[in-house]
Amino acid sequence: MQGEQRAVRVRISGKVQGVSYRVWTRGEAMRLGLTGWVRNERDGSVTALIAGADIAVSTMIERLWQGPRGALVSKVEIEETADDAPVDFMIIV
């Protein structure tokens, strides 16, 4: 990875559970060389920690608005964070 490093915590709302959003997120993040995790929340949203090169994180944020087939994203909230990310990208159950 080159350039500035960045980590964000993202909360995605809308129809994002029951459409394989976590699996899709992990695949996209790994393609971009990102690390972090993704999990479902009780309120029906999805939360993710995304870390890596600034350009890759920005690209991932754009992709989160689309999501997998069947997803209807209504909101993507982004918070810069200093949280440590795992060395891989994990789905938290």
PAVEXDREN-474527 format. One record per residue: z, y, x of N, C-alpha, C in turn; residue in one letter. Coordinates in steps of 0.05 Angstrom, whole numbers, plus 32768, in hexadecimal, padded with zeros to 4 digits. Atoms other than C-alpha are relative to their C-alpha. Layout:
! PAVEXDREN-474527
+------+---------+--------+-------+----------+---------+------+---------+--------+------+
: n_up : n_north : n_east : ca_up : ca_north : ca_east : c_up : c_north : c_east : rest :
+------+---------+--------+-------+----------+---------+------+---------+--------+------+
:    Z :       Y :      X :     Z :        Y :       X :    Z :       Y :      X :    A :
...
+------+---------+--------+-------+----------+---------+------+---------+--------+------+
This chain:
! PAVEXDREN-474527
+------+---------+--------+-------+----------+---------+------+---------+--------+------+
: n_up : n_north : n_east : ca_up : ca_north : ca_east : c_up : c_north : c_east : rest :
+------+---------+--------+-------+----------+---------+------+---------+--------+------+
: 8000 :    7FE8 :   8011 :  8000 :     8000 :    8000 : 8000 :    8019 :   8012 :    M :
: 8002 :    7FE7 :   7FF1 :  7FEF :     8045 :    8017 : 800A :    8017 :   7FEF :    Q :
: 7FF8 :    7FE8 :   800E :  8007 :     808A :    8004 : 801D :    8000 :   7FF7 :    G :
: 7FE5 :    7FFD :   800A :  8045 :     80A1 :    7FE0 : 8008 :    7FE9 :   7FEE :    E :
: 7FF5 :    8015 :   8011 :  8071 :     806D :    7FBF : 800F :    800D :   7FE9 :    Q :
: 7FF4 :    7FF5 :   8018 :  808C :     8077 :    7F79 : 800B :    7FE9 :   7FEF :    R :
: 7FF5 :    8014 :   8013 :  80B8 :     8052 :    7F47 : 8005 :    800F :   7FE6 :    A :
: 7FFB :    7FF5 :   801B :  80BB :     805F :    7EFC : 800B :    7FEB :   7FEE :    V :
: 7FF7 :    8012 :   8016 :  80DF :     8041 :    7EC1 : 7FF0 :    800A :   7FE8 :    R :
: 8011 :    7FFA :   8016 :  80B1 :     803F :    7E85 : 8009 :    7FF2 :   7FE7 :    V :
: 7FFA :    800C :   801A :  80C0 :     8033 :    7E3C : 7FE7 :    8003 :   7FEE :    R :
: 8019 :    8000 :   8010 :  8084 :     801F :    7E11 : 8008 :    7FF9 :   7FE3 :    I :
: 7FF9 :    8004 :   801C :  808A :     8024 :    7DC5 : 7FE6 :    7FFB :   7FF0 :    S :
: 8017 :    8006 :   8011 :  805D :     800D :    7D8C : 8000 :    7FE3 :   7FFA :    G :
: 8002 :    801E :   8004 :  8044 :     7FC7 :    7D7D : 7FFB :    7FF4 :   801C :    K :
: 8002 :    800A :   7FE5 :  8054 :     7FAC :    7DC2 : 800F :    7FE6 :   8005 :    V :
: 7FF3 :    801A :   7FFE :  807B :     7F6D :    7DB4 : 7FF0 :    7FED :   7FEF :    Q :
: 800F :    8014 :   800F :  8059 :     7F2D :    7D9D : 7FE2 :    8001 :   8005 :    G :
: 801C :    7FFD :   7FF9 :  8017 :     7F40 :    7DBE : 7FFB :    7FFA :   801E :    V :
: 8001 :    8007 :   7FE4 :  8025 :     7F26 :    7E05 : 7FFF :    8019 :   8012 :    S :
: 7FFF :    7FE7 :   7FF1 :  8032 :     7F6D :    7E1E : 800D :    7FFC :   801C :    Y :
: 7FF3 :    8004 :   7FE6 :  8062 :     7F55 :    7E55 : 7FEF :    7FF1 :   8013 :    R :
: 8012 :    8010 :   7FEE :  8031 :     7F21 :    7E70 : 7FE9 :    8011 :   800A :    V :
: 8016 :    7FEE :   7FF8 :  7FF9 :     7F54 :    7E6F : 8009 :    8014 :   8015 :    W :
: 7FF5 :    7FEC :   7FED :  8025 :     7F88 :    7E92 : 8003 :    7FF4 :   801C :    T :
: 7FFD :    800D :   7FE6 :  8037 :     7F57 :    7EC9 : 7FE6 :    7FFC :   800E :    R :
: 801A :    8004 :   7FF5 :  7FEE :     7F45 :    7ED4 : 7FF4 :    801A :   800B :    G :
: 800B :    7FE6 :   7FF7 :  7FD8 :     7F8E :    7ED8 : 800F :    800A :   8018 :    E :
: 7FF0 :    7FF7 :   7FE9 :  8011 :     7FA0 :    7F06 : 7FFA :    7FF1 :   8019 :    A :
: 8006 :    8010 :   7FE8 :  8002 :     7F67 :    7F35 : 7FE4 :    8007 :   800B :    M :
: 801B :    7FF8 :   7FF7 :  7FB8 :     7F7A :    7F37 : 8001 :    801B :   8010 :    R :
: 7FFE :    7FE6 :   7FF3 :  7FCD :     7FC0 :    7F4C : 8013 :    8000 :   8018 :    L :
: 7FEE :    8002 :   7FE9 :  7FFE :     7FA7 :    7F81 : 801B :    800C :   7FFB :    G :
: 7FE7 :    7FF4 :   8007 :  803B :     7FC0 :    7F5C : 8017 :    7FEB :   7FFF :    L :
: 7FE9 :    8011 :   8003 :  8081 :     7FA4 :    7F5A : 8011 :    800B :   7FE9 :    T :
: 7FEE :    7FF7 :   8015 :  80B7 :     7FA7 :    7F24 : 8005 :    7FEA :   7FEC :    G :
: 7FFA :    8013 :   8015 :  80C7 :     7F86 :    7EE2 : 7FF8 :    800C :   7FE5 :    W :
: 8006 :    7FF7 :   801B :  80B8 :     7F89 :    7E98 : 8011 :    7FEF :   7FED :    V :
: 7FF0 :    800F :   8013 :  80E3 :     7F75 :    7E5C : 7FFD :    800B :   7FE4 :    R :
: 7FFF :    7FF7 :   801C :  80E6 :     7F78 :    7E10 : 801B :    800C :   7FFA :    N :
: 7FE7 :    7FF4 :   8009 :  811B :     7FA4 :    7DF0 : 8005 :    7FF8 :   7FE3 :    E :
: 7FF8 :    8007 :   801B :  8141 :     7F96 :    7DB0 : 7FF3 :    8011 :   7FEA :    R :
: 800B :    7FED :   8013 :  8123 :     7FD3 :    7D8E : 7FE1 :    7FFC :   7FFC :    D :
: 801C :    8005 :   8002 :  80DC :     7FB6 :    7D95 : 7FEF :    800D :   8015 :    G :
: 800F :    7FF4 :   7FEB :  80C8 :     7FDF :    7DD1 : 8000 :    7FED :   8019 :    S :
: 8001 :    800F :   7FE6 :  80B8 :     7FC6 :    7E18 : 8008 :    8014 :   8015 :    V :
: 7FF9 :    7FEF :   7FE9 :  80D8 :     7FE2 :    7E57 : 7FF6 :    7FF3 :   801A :    T :
: 8009 :    800B :   7FE6 :  80BC :     7FDB :    7E9D : 8009 :    8012 :   8017 :    A :
: 7FFC :    7FF1 :   7FE7 :  80CF :     7FF0 :    7EE4 : 7FE7 :    7FFA :   8010 :    L :
: 801A :    8002 :   7FF1 :  808F :     7FFD :    7F0B : 8003 :    800F :   801A :    I :
: 7FFD :    7FF4 :   7FE6 :  808F :     800B :    7F55 : 7FE8 :    7FF9 :   8012 :    A :
: 8016 :    8005 :   7FED :  805A :     8013 :    7F8B : 7FF3 :    801B :   8007 :    G :
: 800F :    7FE8 :   7FF8 :  8026 :     8044 :    7FA4 : 7FFC :    8012 :   7FE8 :    A :
: 8002 :    7FED :   8016 :  8024 :     8083 :    7F7A : 7FE7 :    7FFD :   7FF0 :    D :
: 8019 :    8002 :   800F :  7FDB :     807B :    7F67 : 7FFF :    7FE7 :   7FEF :    I :
: 8000 :    8018 :   800F :  7FE6 :     8033 :    7F51 : 8014 :    8002 :   7FE8 :    A :
: 7FEC :    7FFB :   8015 :  8024 :     8047 :    7F28 : 7FF3 :    8011 :   7FEA :    V :
: 800E :    7FEE :   8013 :  7FFB :     807F :    7F07 : 7FEB :    7FF0 :   7FF0 :    S :
: 8014 :    8010 :   800D :  7FC3 :     804E :    7EF7 : 800D :    7FED :   7FEC :    T :
: 7FF2 :    8012 :   8012 :  7FF4 :     801D :    7ED9 : 800A :    800E :   7FE7 :    M :
: 7FF6 :    7FF0 :   8017 :  8013 :     8053 :    7EAC : 7FE9 :    8004 :   7FED :    I :
: 8017 :    7FFC :   8012 :  7FCD :     8062 :    7E91 : 7FF9 :    7FE6 :   7FF2 :    E :
: 8006 :    8019 :   800C :  7FC1 :     8018 :    7E84 : 8014 :    7FF8 :   7FEB :    R :
: 7FEB :    8007 :   8013 :  8003 :     8011 :    7E5F : 7FFA :    800B :   7FE4 :    L :
: 8008 :    7FF5 :   801A :  7FE6 :     803D :    7E28 : 7FEE :    7FEE :   7FF1 :    W :
: 8013 :    8012 :   800D :  7FB1 :     8009 :    7E1A : 800E :    7FE5 :   7FF9 :    Q :
: 7FF3 :    8019 :   8004 :  7FD7 :     7FC8 :    7E23 : 7FEC :    7FEA :   7FFA :    G :
: 8011 :    8017 :   8006 :  7FBC :     7F83 :    7E11 : 7FF4 :    8003 :   7FE4 :    P :
: 800C :    8001 :   801B :  7F91 :     7F73 :    7DD4 : 8017 :    7FFC :   7FEC :    R :
: 7FEB :    8002 :   8014 :  7FBC :     7F7B :    7D96 : 8016 :    8014 :   8002 :    G :
: 7FEB :    7FEB :   7FFD :  7FEA :     7FB0 :    7DB2 : 7FF7 :    801A :   7FF4 :    A :
: 8004 :    7FE4 :   800A :  7FF0 :     7FF4 :    7D91 : 8016 :    8011 :   800B :    L :
: 7FEC :    7FF0 :   7FF2 :  8014 :     8022 :    7DC0 : 8001 :    801C :   7FF3 :    V :
: 7FFC :    7FE6 :   800C :  8032 :     8060 :    7DA0 : 800D :    8014 :   8013 :    S :
: 7FF2 :    7FEE :   7FED :  805B :     807C :    7DDA : 8005 :    7FF1 :   801A :    K :
: 7FF9 :    8009 :   7FE5 :  8064 :     8073 :    7E25 : 8011 :    8016 :   800C :    V :
: 7FED :    7FED :   7FF4 :  80A2 :     8095 :    7E40 : 8004 :    7FF8 :   801E :    E :
: 7FFF :    8005 :   7FE3 :  80A6 :     809C :    7E8C : 8018 :    800F :   800C :    I :
: 7FEA :    7FF4 :   7FF2 :  80E3 :     80A9 :    7EB6 : 7FFF :    7FF8 :   801E :    E :
: 7FFF :    8006 :   7FE3 :  80E1 :     80AF :    7F02 : 801B :    7FF4 :   8007 :    E :
: 7FE7 :    800E :   7FFA :  8115 :     8082 :    7F21 : 8001 :    7FFA :   801E :    T :
: 7FFC :    8009 :   7FE5 :  8132 :     806E :    7F64 : 8009 :    7FE3 :   8000 :    A :
: 7FF8 :    801C :   8002 :  8141 :     8027 :    7F4B : 7FF0 :    7FEF :   8013 :    D :
: 800E :    8012 :   7FEE :  8130 :     7FF0 :    7F7C : 7FF0 :    7FEC :   7FEE :    D :
: 8011 :    8014 :   800E :  80F7 :     7FC3 :    7F64 : 8001 :    7FE6 :   800F :    A :
: 8002 :    8019 :   7FF2 :  80F3 :     7F79 :    7F73 : 7FE7 :    7FFF :   8011 :    P :
: 8017 :    8002 :   7FEF :  80C0 :     7F62 :    7FA6 : 7FE8 :    7FF5 :   7FF2 :    V :
: 8016 :    800B :   8011 :  8095 :     7F44 :    7F6E : 8000 :    8010 :   7FE6 :    D :
: 7FFF :    7FF4 :   801B :  8087 :     7F58 :    7F26 : 8009 :    7FEA :   7FED :    F :
: 7FF4 :    8016 :   8011 :  80B3 :     7F30 :    7EF6 : 8000 :    8008 :   7FE3 :    M :
: 7FFB :    7FFE :   801C :  80B7 :     7F25 :    7EAC : 801D :    7FF9 :   7FFC :    I :
: 7FE4 :    8006 :   8005 :  8100 :     7F2A :    7E97 : 8002 :    7FF7 :   7FE3 :    I :
: 7FFE :    800B :   801B :  8110 :     7EFE :    7E5B : 801B :    8007 :   7FF5 :    V :
+------+---------+--------+-------+----------+---------+------+---------+--------+------+
